């Protein structure tokens, strides 16, 4: 199960198909942008970054103007000291905690704000409605002041979440790994939550807190969970005024998700084999994409003389369908017994998605051969949808790679590294082209601790800061020295940095 809190990552294969909808009118978009700007101005001053050390960051928010800050318990678990940092860069030492509820992942911290005037966020009186617009505030990858939006996908009881995870994995991950009470209430949201967002507020359009960003199933498409705000008011009311030092926190719970649960060497061998197969698939698909571009003609016009090119385009799409189908069958033939369960689930998800892509490419070939414009539009739409799923899966695989490396003390190479090595081993135009194209493709960027990740395209390097473009077009800037060694090598490859 790909359950990501501040430290943990595992895996679950859960793939769904989404739909695109027509966007709002220009006037409505302008009003929405104005409303969002007002919301940010209202909420942002109360959202904080919680620094446990130079290596660990989380989020939180002010719930009392006298200096009470709420966050996830796992953010401060095991901490001896911590600091709260506001958007204006003002920094305050955490004096201690006044209440903790580990099995609901809540911690109420106390700071002494001095002359700084704090603004407490209002806690919603009622749970949000399904489909309601919500916004996640926090500091993913330590990038304070970040915001993502989405809707409430569902309201779920802890017992229901536990039962679902048990059915999918045959393990009680809800209590074994997440260690949550079954009476906890959860807001499932499509607002993206990343490591570092933990403890930040999930707010509605009125700026009221409806949840606390807590954990995510990173393999699923936007399966993010915030603890319902219905647990906040009772906790604050029962907290009292006594302050306990952070050194009085319970001993950290065992990080059981990183315990070996399979044959590490066998898992690594199959991981490398999967990367080899994936590299071969990438080259085959890229070669056929090139043929499609070389023979590109409008479909559905019935114009004279284009039939040969239509046939070549259809043939290229059929070859791509075959490539994905062969890839899926190769994965299905792998002997997964005895490997790490998270890797086995990831491999199953990879095969499932590849089989779906094979079906879409085959449909693509059929409608091109029939010169059917409407059919091509549907095929292109379905391809975009599955392409989004593929991006999500690649992000989950990168998170799993880091977890497996720590779990078994072995180096699990990234797909990008495998693709580059493949280019060295078989120097040809196709391989070189694939490796070059991959530099501009989205990838998972990780900090040196391995705790914070963000999926983005590499844009460039400016004054020692790496410019990254997220899927929504937002460009963020991260100091090069804060990135993992592998990411630094990626940036400085091919003499791009003097």
C-alpha positions as CSV (number, residue, x, y, z in Angstrom):
1,X,0.0,0.0,0.0
2,X,1.5,3.3,-1.0
3,X,0.7,5.0,2.3
4,X,2.8,8.1,2.6
5,X,2.8,10.1,5.8
6,X,6.0,12.1,6.7
7,X,8.3,9.1,6.7
8,X,6.5,6.0,5.3
9,X,5.9,4.7,1.8
10,X,4.5,1.4,0.7
11,X,2.3,0.4,-2.3
12,X,-1.2,-0.4,-3.5
13,X,-2.4,-0.8,-7.1
14,X,-5.5,1.2,-7.5
15,X,-6.2,2.5,-11.0
16,X,-9.3,4.4,-12.1
17,X,-10.4,6.2,-15.2
18,X,-11.3,9.9,-14.9
19,X,-13.1,12.3,-17.2
20,X,-12.3,15.7,-18.6
21,X,-14.9,18.4,-18.3
22,X,-15.2,21.7,-20.1
23,X,-13.7,24.6,-18.2
24,X,-15.6,27.7,-17.0
25,X,-16.1,30.8,-19.0
26,X,-13.5,33.6,-18.9
27,X,-15.7,35.8,-16.7
28,X,-16.3,32.9,-14.2
29,X,-12.6,32.1,-14.2
30,X,-11.7,35.7,-13.3
31,X,-14.2,35.7,-10.4
32,X,-12.8,32.3,-9.2
33,X,-9.3,33.7,-9.4
34,X,-10.3,36.8,-7.4
35,X,-12.1,34.6,-4.8
36,X,-9.0,32.3,-4.5
37,X,-6.7,35.3,-4.0
38,X,-8.9,36.5,-1.2
39,X,-8.9,33.0,0.3
40,X,-5.1,32.7,0.2
41,X,-4.8,36.1,1.8
42,X,-7.1,35.0,4.6
43,X,-5.6,31.6,5.3
44,X,-1.9,31.9,4.4
45,X,-0.7,34.0,7.4
46,X,-2.0,31.2,9.8
47,X,-0.2,28.3,8.1
48,X,3.2,27.4,9.4
49,X,6.2,25.2,8.5
50,X,7.4,23.1,11.4
51,X,11.1,22.4,11.4
52,X,12.2,19.5,13.5
53,X,15.8,19.8,12.3
54,X,17.5,20.7,9.1
55,X,16.4,17.3,7.8
56,X,12.7,17.2,8.7
57,X,9.9,19.6,7.9
58,X,6.1,19.5,8.2
59,X,3.2,21.9,8.3
60,X,0.7,23.2,10.9
61,X,-1.7,26.0,11.5
62,X,-2.7,28.4,14.3
63,X,-5.8,27.4,16.2
64,X,-5.5,30.0,19.0
65,X,-4.1,33.5,18.8
66,X,-2.3,33.0,22.2
67,X,0.1,30.5,20.5
68,X,-1.5,27.1,19.9
69,X,-0.5,25.4,16.7
70,X,-2.0,22.2,15.5
71,X,-0.2,19.6,13.4
72,X,0.0,15.9,12.8
73,X,1.6,13.8,15.6
74,X,3.8,12.1,13.1
75,X,5.4,15.4,12.2
76,X,6.8,15.9,15.7
77,X,7.1,12.3,16.7
78,X,10.4,11.6,18.4
79,X,11.5,15.3,18.3
80,X,13.5,16.8,21.1
81,X,13.1,20.4,19.8
82,X,11.2,22.1,17.0
83,X,10.6,25.5,15.5
84,X,7.5,27.1,13.9
85,X,8.2,29.3,10.9
86,X,5.5,31.7,9.6
87,X,5.2,32.9,5.9
88,X,6.9,36.2,6.9
89,X,10.0,34.1,8.0
90,X,9.4,34.9,11.7
91,X,10.5,31.9,13.7
92,X,9.5,30.7,17.1
93,X,10.7,27.9,19.3
94,X,8.1,25.3,20.2
95,X,7.8,25.5,24.0
96,X,6.2,22.1,24.2
97,X,2.9,20.3,23.6
98,X,-0.3,20.7,25.5
99,X,-2.0,17.6,24.0
100,X,-1.3,14.7,21.7
101,X,-3.5,12.0,20.2
102,X,-1.1,9.6,18.3
103,X,-3.9,7.3,17.1
104,X,-5.7,10.2,15.5
105,X,-2.3,11.7,14.4
106,X,-2.9,15.0,16.2
107,X,-0.5,17.2,18.2
108,X,-1.3,20.6,19.8
109,X,1.9,22.7,20.2
110,X,2.5,25.9,22.2
111,X,4.7,28.8,21.1
112,X,5.3,32.2,22.7
113,X,4.5,34.7,19.9
114,X,5.6,37.7,21.9
115,X,4.5,40.9,20.1
116,X,3.5,39.0,16.9
117,X,-0.3,39.0,16.4
118,X,-1.5,35.6,15.4
119,X,-4.6,34.8,13.4
120,X,-6.4,31.6,14.3
121,X,-8.2,29.7,11.5
122,X,-11.8,28.9,12.1
123,X,-12.7,25.3,12.5
124,X,-15.8,24.3,10.4
125,X,-18.8,23.3,12.5
126,X,-19.9,20.6,10.0
127,X,-18.1,18.1,7.8
128,X,-17.8,19.2,4.1
129,X,-20.2,17.9,1.5
130,X,-19.1,15.4,-1.1
131,X,-18.1,17.3,-4.2
132,X,-17.4,20.5,-2.3
133,X,-14.3,22.5,-3.4
134,X,-11.4,22.3,-0.9
135,X,-7.8,23.6,-0.7
136,X,-4.8,22.0,0.9
137,X,-2.2,24.5,2.4
138,X,1.3,23.5,3.6
139,X,4.9,23.1,2.8
140,X,5.5,20.2,0.3
141,X,9.2,19.5,-0.1
142,X,9.7,22.3,2.4
143,X,8.2,24.8,0.0
144,X,6.2,26.9,2.4
145,X,3.2,28.9,1.2
146,X,2.1,26.2,-1.2
147,X,-1.6,25.5,-2.1
148,X,-3.3,22.8,-4.1
149,X,-7.0,22.5,-4.9
150,X,-9.5,19.7,-5.4
151,X,-12.9,18.4,-4.2
152,X,-14.1,16.2,-1.4
153,X,-14.2,12.8,-3.0
154,X,-15.8,11.1,0.0
155,X,-16.2,11.1,3.7
156,X,-15.0,7.9,5.2
157,X,-15.1,6.2,8.6
158,X,-11.8,4.7,9.8
159,X,-13.4,1.3,10.0
160,X,-14.4,1.5,6.3
161,X,-10.9,2.5,5.3
162,X,-9.4,-0.3,7.4
163,X,-11.7,-2.9,5.8
164,X,-10.9,-1.7,2.3
165,X,-7.2,-1.9,2.9
166,X,-7.5,-5.3,4.3
167,X,-9.4,-6.6,1.3
168,X,-6.9,-5.1,-1.1
169,X,-3.7,-6.3,0.6
170,X,-4.7,-9.1,3.0
171,X,-3.0,-7.1,5.8
172,X,-4.3,-4.7,8.4
173,X,-2.3,-1.8,7.2
174,X,-4.6,0.7,8.8
175,X,-3.5,-0.3,12.3
176,X,-0.2,-2.0,11.5
177,X,1.4,0.8,9.5
178,X,-0.8,3.9,10.0
179,X,-1.6,3.0,13.6
180,X,-5.0,4.9,13.5
181,X,-8.1,4.5,15.6
182,X,-11.0,2.9,13.7
183,X,-13.3,5.6,15.0
184,X,-11.3,8.3,13.2
185,X,-13.2,10.1,10.4
186,X,-11.5,10.9,7.1
187,X,-12.0,13.4,4.3
188,X,-10.9,11.8,1.0
189,X,-9.9,14.6,-1.4
190,X,-8.5,15.1,-4.8
191,X,-6.5,18.1,-3.6
192,X,-2.9,16.8,-4.0
193,X,-1.0,16.2,-0.7
194,X,2.7,15.6,-0.7
195,X,5.3,14.8,2.1
196,X,5.8,18.1,3.9
197,X,2.0,18.9,3.6
198,X,1.4,16.8,6.6
199,X,-0.3,18.8,9.4
200,X,-1.4,21.6,7.1
201,X,-5.1,22.6,6.9
202,X,-7.6,21.5,4.3
203,X,-10.0,24.4,4.0
204,X,-13.3,25.1,2.3
205,X,-14.0,28.1,0.1
206,X,-14.9,30.1,3.2
207,X,-11.4,29.5,4.7
208,X,-12.8,27.2,7.4
209,X,-10.7,24.1,8.3
210,X,-12.5,20.9,7.3
211,X,-9.5,18.6,7.8
212,X,-5.8,18.1,8.5
213,X,-3.7,16.9,5.6
214,X,-2.4,13.5,6.8
215,X,-1.6,10.7,4.4
216,X,-1.9,9.7,0.7
217,X,-2.1,6.6,-1.4
218,X,0.5,7.8,-3.8
219,X,-0.1,5.1,-6.4
220,X,-3.8,5.9,-6.8
221,X,-4.9,8.9,-8.8
222,X,-5.4,11.7,-6.2
223,X,-6.2,9.4,-3.3
224,X,-5.4,11.9,-0.5
225,X,-6.7,11.8,3.1
226,X,-7.2,14.5,5.7
227,X,-8.3,13.8,9.2
228,X,-11.7,15.3,9.7
229,X,-11.9,18.6,11.6
230,X,-14.6,17.1,13.7
231,X,-11.8,15.8,15.9
232,X,-10.2,19.2,16.5
233,X,-12.6,21.1,18.8
234,X,-12.9,18.2,21.3
235,X,-9.1,17.9,21.5
236,X,-8.6,21.7,22.1
237,X,-11.4,21.8,24.7
238,X,-9.9,18.9,26.7
239,X,-6.3,20.1,26.3
240,X,-5.9,22.4,29.3
241,X,-3.0,24.8,29.8
242,X,-0.2,22.6,31.1
243,X,2.8,22.5,28.7
244,X,5.0,19.4,28.5
245,X,8.4,19.6,26.9
246,X,8.9,17.7,23.6
247,X,11.4,15.5,25.4
248,X,8.4,14.1,27.3
249,X,6.9,12.7,24.0
250,X,6.5,8.9,23.9
251,X,9.2,7.0,22.2
252,X,8.8,6.9,18.4
253,X,6.8,4.0,17.2
254,X,8.6,1.3,15.2
255,X,8.9,2.3,11.5
256,X,7.5,-1.1,10.5
257,X,6.9,-0.1,6.9
258,X,10.6,-0.2,6.3
259,X,11.2,-3.7,7.8
260,X,12.2,-6.3,5.2
261,X,9.2,-8.4,4.2
262,X,10.6,-10.3,1.3
263,X,13.8,-11.4,-0.5
264,X,15.7,-8.2,-1.1
265,X,18.1,-9.6,-3.7
266,X,15.3,-11.2,-5.7
267,X,13.3,-8.0,-5.5
268,X,16.2,-6.0,-6.8
269,X,16.8,-8.5,-9.6
270,X,13.2,-8.2,-10.8
271,X,13.3,-4.4,-10.3
272,X,16.2,-4.2,-12.6
273,X,14.5,-6.5,-15.1
274,X,11.4,-4.4,-15.0
275,X,13.5,-1.3,-15.7
276,X,15.1,-3.1,-18.7
277,X,11.7,-4.0,-20.1
278,X,10.5,-0.5,-19.5
279,X,13.5,1.0,-21.4
280,X,12.8,-1.3,-24.3
281,X,9.2,-0.3,-24.3
282,X,10.1,3.4,-24.2
283,X,12.3,3.0,-27.3
284,X,9.7,1.1,-29.3
285,X,6.9,3.6,-28.5
286,X,9.1,6.6,-29.3
287,X,10.1,5.0,-32.7
288,X,6.4,4.5,-33.6
289,X,5.5,8.1,-32.4
290,X,8.1,9.3,-34.9
291,X,6.5,7.3,-37.7
292,X,3.1,8.8,-36.8
293,X,4.5,12.3,-37.0
294,X,6.2,11.6,-40.3
295,X,2.9,10.5,-41.8
296,X,0.6,12.8,-40.0
297,X,-2.5,13.8,-42.0
298,X,-6.0,15.0,-40.8
299,X,-8.3,12.2,-40.0
300,X,-11.9,12.3,-41.2
301,X,-11.5,14.6,-44.2
302,X,-11.8,11.9,-46.8
303,X,-9.2,13.7,-48.8
304,X,-7.8,11.9,-51.8
305,X,-4.3,10.4,-51.7
306,X,-3.9,10.2,-47.9
307,X,-4.9,6.5,-47.6
308,X,-1.2,5.3,-47.6
309,X,-0.3,7.7,-44.8
310,X,-3.4,6.7,-42.8
311,X,-2.4,3.1,-43.2
312,X,1.1,3.8,-41.9
313,X,-0.2,5.8,-39.0
314,X,-2.6,3.0,-38.1
315,X,0.2,0.5,-38.4
316,X,2.4,2.5,-36.0
317,X,-0.4,2.6,-33.4
318,X,-0.9,-1.1,-33.8
319,X,2.9,-1.6,-33.1
320,X,2.5,0.5,-30.0
321,X,-0.4,-1.6,-28.9
322,X,1.7,-4.7,-29.4
323,X,4.6,-3.2,-27.5
324,X,2.4,-2.5,-24.4
325,X,0.7,-5.9,-24.6
326,X,4.1,-7.7,-24.8
327,X,5.4,-5.6,-21.9
328,X,2.3,-6.5,-19.8
329,X,2.7,-10.2,-20.6
330,X,6.4,-10.1,-19.7
331,X,5.5,-8.6,-16.3
332,X,2.8,-11.2,-15.7
333,X,5.3,-14.0,-16.4
334,X,7.6,-12.8,-13.6
335,X,7.8,-15.0,-10.5
336,X,6.8,-12.6,-7.8
337,X,6.5,-15.0,-5.0
338,X,9.0,-14.2,-2.2
339,X,9.6,-10.6,-3.4
340,X,8.7,-7.6,-1.4
341,X,4.9,-7.3,-1.3
342,X,5.0,-3.6,-2.2
343,X,7.0,-4.4,-5.3
344,X,4.7,-7.2,-6.3
345,X,1.7,-4.9,-6.1
346,X,3.5,-2.3,-8.1
347,X,4.4,-4.8,-10.8
348,X,0.7,-5.9,-11.0
349,X,-0.4,-2.3,-11.3
350,X,2.2,-1.7,-14.1
351,X,0.9,-4.7,-16.0
352,X,-2.7,-3.7,-15.6
353,X,-2.1,-0.1,-16.8
354,X,0.0,-1.3,-19.7
355,X,-2.8,-3.7,-20.8
356,X,-5.2,-0.8,-20.8
357,X,-2.8,1.3,-22.9
358,X,-2.5,-1.5,-25.3
359,X,-6.3,-1.6,-25.8
360,X,-6.4,2.2,-26.3
361,X,-3.6,2.1,-28.9
362,X,-5.4,-0.7,-30.7
363,X,-8.6,1.3,-30.8
364,X,-6.5,4.3,-32.0
365,X,-5.3,2.2,-34.9
366,X,-8.8,1.0,-35.8
367,X,-10.3,4.5,-36.0
368,X,-7.4,5.9,-38.0
369,X,-7.7,3.1,-40.5
370,X,-11.5,3.9,-40.7
371,X,-10.7,7.6,-41.2
372,X,-13.1,8.4,-38.3
373,X,-12.3,11.8,-36.8
374,X,-14.7,11.4,-33.8
375,X,-13.2,8.0,-33.0
376,X,-9.7,9.6,-33.0
377,X,-10.9,12.3,-30.6
378,X,-12.2,9.7,-28.2
379,X,-8.9,7.7,-28.5
380,X,-6.8,10.8,-27.9
381,X,-8.9,11.6,-24.8
382,X,-8.6,8.0,-23.4
383,X,-4.8,8.2,-24.0
384,X,-4.6,11.5,-22.1
385,X,-6.5,9.9,-19.2
386,X,-4.2,6.9,-19.0
387,X,-1.2,9.1,-19.5
388,X,-2.2,10.9,-16.3
389,X,-2.4,7.5,-14.6
390,X,1.0,6.6,-15.9
391,X,2.5,9.8,-14.5
392,X,0.9,8.9,-11.1
393,X,2.3,5.4,-11.3
394,X,5.8,6.6,-12.1
395,X,5.7,8.9,-9.1
396,X,4.6,6.0,-6.9
397,X,7.4,3.9,-8.3
398,X,10.0,6.5,-7.4
399,X,8.7,6.7,-3.9
400,X,8.8,2.9,-3.6
401,X,12.4,2.9,-5.0
402,X,13.5,5.1,-2.1
403,X,11.6,3.0,0.5
404,X,13.0,-0.3,-0.9
405,X,16.6,1.0,-0.9
406,X,16.2,1.9,2.8
407,X,14.3,-1.3,3.6
408,X,16.9,-3.7,2.3
409,X,20.1,-1.6,2.3
410,X,20.5,-2.1,-1.5
411,X,20.6,0.4,-4.3
412,X,17.4,0.3,-6.4
413,X,18.2,2.4,-9.5
414,X,15.7,4.8,-11.0
415,X,14.2,4.2,-14.4
416,X,16.0,7.3,-15.6
417,X,19.3,5.8,-14.6
418,X,18.5,2.6,-16.2
419,X,17.5,4.4,-19.4
420,X,20.7,6.3,-19.5
421,X,22.8,3.1,-18.9
422,X,20.9,1.5,-21.7
423,X,21.9,4.4,-24.0
424,X,25.6,3.8,-23.1
425,X,25.4,0.1,-23.7
426,X,23.7,0.3,-27.1
427,X,24.6,3.5,-28.7
428,X,22.1,4.1,-31.5
429,X,20.0,7.1,-32.5
430,X,16.8,5.7,-31.0
431,X,18.4,5.2,-27.6
432,X,20.1,8.5,-27.6
433,X,16.9,10.2,-28.6
434,X,14.9,8.5,-25.8
435,X,17.5,9.5,-23.2
436,X,17.5,13.1,-24.4
437,X,13.7,13.3,-24.6
438,X,13.5,11.9,-21.1
439,X,15.3,15.0,-19.6
440,X,12.3,17.1,-20.3
441,X,9.8,14.5,-19.0
442,X,8.2,14.7,-15.6
443,X,10.2,12.9,-12.9
444,X,10.1,12.7,-9.1
445,X,12.5,15.1,-7.4
446,X,13.7,14.2,-3.9
447,X,15.5,16.0,-1.2
448,X,18.7,14.7,0.4
449,X,16.7,13.1,3.3
450,X,14.4,11.1,1.0
451,X,11.4,12.4,2.9
452,X,10.1,15.1,0.5
453,X,9.2,14.6,-3.1
454,X,7.6,16.6,-5.9
455,X,6.7,15.5,-9.4
456,X,7.8,18.1,-12.0
457,X,9.7,18.8,-15.3
458,X,13.2,20.1,-15.2
459,X,13.3,23.6,-16.6
460,X,16.8,24.8,-15.9
461,X,19.3,26.0,-13.3
462,X,19.5,29.6,-12.2
463,X,22.0,30.9,-9.6
464,X,22.3,27.6,-7.9
465,X,18.5,27.0,-7.9
466,X,16.8,24.3,-9.9
467,X,13.7,25.5,-11.7
468,X,10.9,22.8,-11.8
469,X,7.6,22.9,-13.5
470,X,4.7,21.1,-11.9
471,X,1.8,19.5,-13.7
472,X,-0.4,22.6,-13.1
473,X,2.2,24.8,-14.8
474,X,3.5,26.2,-11.5
475,X,7.3,26.8,-11.5
476,X,9.1,26.2,-8.2
477,X,12.7,26.9,-7.3
478,X,14.7,24.5,-5.2
479,X,18.4,25.0,-4.1
480,X,20.5,22.4,-5.9
481,X,22.3,21.4,-2.7
482,X,19.0,20.4,-1.1
483,X,18.3,17.8,-3.8
484,X,19.3,14.1,-3.6
485,X,22.7,13.1,-5.1
486,X,20.9,11.4,-8.0
487,X,18.9,14.5,-8.8
488,X,22.0,16.7,-8.6
489,X,23.7,14.3,-11.1
490,X,20.7,14.6,-13.4
491,X,20.9,18.4,-13.3
492,X,24.6,18.5,-14.0
493,X,24.7,15.8,-16.6
494,X,26.1,16.3,-20.1
495,X,28.2,19.3,-18.9
496,X,25.0,21.4,-18.6
497,X,26.5,23.1,-15.5
498,X,30.0,24.5,-15.6
